[in-house]
Amino acid sequence: MTNNNLVPFQVPRLTKENYSSWCIRMKALLGSQDVWDIVSNGYEEPESDIALNQAQGEALQNTRKKDQKALTIIHQAINGNNLEKISGATTAYQAWKILENTYRGVDRVKKVRLQKLKGDYESLHMKESESVSDYTSRLLAVVNEIKRFGETISDEQVVEKILRSLDEKFIFIVVAIEESKDLSTMSIDQLMGSLQAHEEKLLKKNKQMTEQLFQSKLKLKDKEDSLEKEIEVEDVMVIVDW
């Protein structure tokens, strides 16, 4: 910023998601301007300036200037909604405390929600009747939620998570992928392609087995019907001969 009426540096902007990192950057910034102490500790206004001697009066004026400088920096770091929240604050200490009380509660809720999402992520496993596509979509929905909270999850981590949480019918393809592929360079889409190809083979094999079983049952039923007819014929012949 080059305007002489403003501080000549880049002020971090406070958002709903970045309070913790914003605090760290603001403390460093306010410290570099020699005003962090007055923001964190505040100062006491005397009931009257009349009783102050010259040195005390000058010290008070200097303190007030530092406080207003700090308050100006805080104002530059927030948007309209937050400005409304601190509009009644007359000191930097008051403004900082209002923001702290507002966002620490939000930050606690965020941490609890993030912790739950991480727990959900770790406990996710593919259901026996679930397709590769459905399971991956369910997993990625949790991954994307975690990322919205500012956490980083790499493709490699997701690939490894998928491989260790698949249904046991995929055990052979999992071993083959782990032994033949570099998981650090494998994309989620590539993994999906390999798993879905294997899934298609399993479905085809199961279909063939089902058809073979059905045909076997039909043949068995035909044999039973044939045997039953033979018995009926024999019974009739016995009756006739008798």
C-alpha positions in Angstrom: 0.0 0.0 0.0 1.5 3.4 -0.9 -1.1 5.8 0.4 0.6 7.9 3.1 -2.6 7.8 5.2 -2.4 4.0 5.4 0.3 1.6 6.7 2.8 0.8 3.9 2.6 -3.0 4.0 0.2 -5.7 2.9 -2.4 -6.4 5.6 -3.7 -10.0 5.8 -7.5 -10.2 5.3 -9.6 -12.0 7.9 -12.1 -14.6 6.5 -14.4 -17.2 8.0 -11.8 -19.9 7.4 -8.5 -18.4 8.3 -8.7 -17.0 11.8 -5.8 -19.0 13.2 -3.3 -18.2 10.5 -4.6 -14.6 10.3 -3.8 -14.2 14.0 -0.3 -15.3 13.6 0.3 -13.0 10.7 -1.4 -10.0 12.4 0.7 -10.5 15.6 3.9 -10.4 13.5 2.7 -7.4 11.6 1.6 -5.5 14.7 4.8 -6.4 16.4 6.8 -5.1 13.5 5.0 -1.7 14.0 5.7 -1.8 17.8 2.0 -1.9 18.7 1.3 -5.5 19.6 1.8 -4.9 23.3 -0.9 -2.3 23.4 -3.3 -4.6 21.4 -2.7 -7.6 23.7 -2.6 -5.7 27.0 -4.5 -2.5 26.3 -4.0 0.7 28.4 -5.8 2.7 31.0 -7.3 6.1 30.2 -6.9 8.5 33.0 -10.1 10.1 34.3 -8.7 13.5 33.5 -5.7 14.8 31.6 -5.5 17.9 33.8 -3.7 16.2 36.7 -0.9 14.9 34.5 2.5 16.5 34.3 4.1 17.2 31.0 6.0 13.8 30.8 2.9 11.9 31.7 0.8 13.9 29.2 3.3 13.2 26.4 3.5 9.5 27.3 -0.3 9.3 27.2 -0.4 11.0 23.8 2.1 8.6 22.5 0.2 5.6 23.8 -3.0 6.9 22.2 -1.3 7.3 18.9 0.1 3.8 19.0 -3.4 2.5 19.9 -5.0 4.3 17.0 -2.3 3.0 14.7 -3.0 -0.5 15.8 -6.8 0.0 15.5 -6.3 1.3 12.0 -4.3 -1.8 11.0 -7.1 -4.0 12.4 -9.7 -2.1 10.5 -7.8 -2.6 7.3 -7.7 -6.3 7.9 -11.4 -7.0 8.1 -14.5 -6.8 5.9 -17.8 -5.0 6.3 -19.4 -7.6 8.5 -16.6 -7.7 10.9 -16.3 -3.9 10.9 -19.9 -3.8 12.2 -18.9 -6.1 15.0 -16.1 -3.8 16.2 -17.7 -0.5 15.4 -18.3 0.2 19.1 -14.7 -0.5 20.0 -12.7 2.6 20.9 -9.3 0.8 21.4 -7.3 -1.8 19.6 -7.5 -4.1 22.6 -11.4 -4.0 22.6 -11.5 -4.6 18.8 -9.1 -7.5 19.1 -11.0 -9.2 21.9 -14.3 -8.9 20.0 -12.8 -10.7 17.0 -11.1 -13.2 19.2 -14.3 -14.1 21.0 -16.2 -14.3 17.7 -13.7 -16.5 15.9 -12.3 -18.7 18.6 -15.8 -20.3 19.0 -16.0 -20.8 15.2 -12.4 -22.2 15.3 -13.4 -24.8 18.0 -16.4 -25.9 16.0 -14.2 -26.2 12.9 -11.7 -28.4 14.8 -14.4 -30.7 16.1 -15.9 -31.1 12.7 -12.5 -31.7 11.1 -11.7 -34.3 13.7 -14.9 -36.1 13.0 -14.3 -36.0 9.2 -10.8 -37.4 9.7 -12.3 -40.2 11.8 -14.9 -40.9 9.1 -12.1 -41.0 6.5 -10.0 -43.5 8.5 -13.0 -45.8 9.2 -14.3 -45.9 5.6 -14.3 -49.4 4.0 -15.9 -50.7 0.9 -19.2 -52.6 1.4 -19.4 -56.1 -0.1 -22.3 -55.1 -2.4 -20.8 -51.7 -3.3 -19.2 -50.9 -6.7 -15.7 -49.4 -7.1 -17.3 -46.2 -8.5 -19.8 -45.8 -5.6 -17.2 -46.5 -3.0 -14.7 -44.1 -4.5 -17.3 -41.4 -4.8 -18.2 -41.8 -1.1 -14.6 -41.6 -0.1 -13.9 -38.5 -2.3 -16.9 -36.7 -0.8 -15.2 -37.0 2.7 -11.8 -36.0 1.2 -13.3 -32.9 -0.4 -15.0 -31.9 2.9 -11.6 -32.2 4.7 -9.9 -30.1 2.0 -12.5 -27.4 2.5 -11.2 -27.0 6.1 -7.8 -26.2 4.7 -6.3 -29.7 5.2 -4.1 -31.2 2.5 -4.6 -34.8 1.3 -2.5 -35.9 -1.7 -3.6 -38.2 -4.5 -1.0 -40.7 -3.1 -2.7 -40.8 0.3 -6.1 -41.3 -1.3 -4.8 -44.1 -3.6 -3.3 -45.9 -0.6 -6.5 -45.4 1.4 -8.6 -46.9 -1.4 -6.2 -49.9 -1.8 -6.3 -50.8 1.9 -10.0 -50.4 2.3 -11.4 -52.4 -0.7 -13.5 -55.5 -0.3 -11.5 -58.7 0.1 -12.5 -59.8 -3.4 -10.1 -57.3 -4.7 -7.1 -58.6 -2.8 -5.3 -60.1 -5.8 -5.5 -56.9 -7.9 -4.4 -54.8 -4.9 -1.3 -56.9 -4.4 -0.6 -56.7 -8.2 -0.9 -52.9 -8.2 1.2 -52.4 -5.1 4.0 -54.6 -6.5 4.0 -53.3 -10.0 3.0 -49.6 -9.8 4.6 -46.5 -8.2 1.8 -45.3 -6.0 3.5 -41.9 -5.6 2.8 -41.1 -9.3 -0.4 -43.0 -9.7 -3.5 -40.8 -10.1 -6.9 -41.7 -8.7 -8.3 -42.0 -12.2 -5.6 -44.5 -13.2 -6.4 -46.6 -10.1 -10.1 -46.4 -10.8 -9.5 -47.7 -14.4 -7.5 -50.7 -13.1 -10.0 -51.5 -10.4 -13.1 -51.2 -12.6 -11.5 -53.4 -15.3 -10.9 -56.0 -12.6 -14.5 -55.5 -11.3 -15.8 -56.1 -14.8 -14.0 -59.4 -15.0 -15.3 -60.5 -11.6 -18.9 -59.6 -12.6 -18.5 -61.5 -15.9 -17.1 -64.5 -14.1 -19.9 -64.4 -11.5 -22.5 -64.2 -14.3 -21.0 -67.2 -16.0 -21.0 -69.2 -12.8 -24.6 -68.2 -12.1 -25.6 -69.3 -15.6 -23.7 -72.6 -15.2 -25.4 -73.2 -11.8 -28.8 -72.4 -13.4 -28.1 -74.9 -16.2 -27.0 -77.5 -13.7 -30.2 -77.0 -11.8 -32.3 -77.4 -15.0 -30.4 -80.6 -15.9 -31.0 -81.9 -12.4 -34.6 -81.0 -12.6 -34.9 -82.8 -16.0 -33.3 -85.9 -14.6 -35.6 -85.9 -11.6 -38.7 -85.5 -13.9 -37.4 -88.3 -16.1 -36.8 -90.6 -13.1 -40.2 -89.8 -11.8 -41.9 -90.7 -15.1 -39.9 -94.0 -15.2 -41.2 -94.8 -11.8 -44.8 -94.0 -12.8 -44.5 -96.2 -15.9 -43.1 -99.1 -13.9 -45.9 -98.8 -11.4 -48.5 -98.9 -14.2 -46.9 -102.0 -15.7 -46.9 -103.7 -12.3 -50.6 -103.0 -11.9 -51.4 -104.3 -15.4 -49.5 -107.5 -14.9 -51.2 -108.1 -11.6 
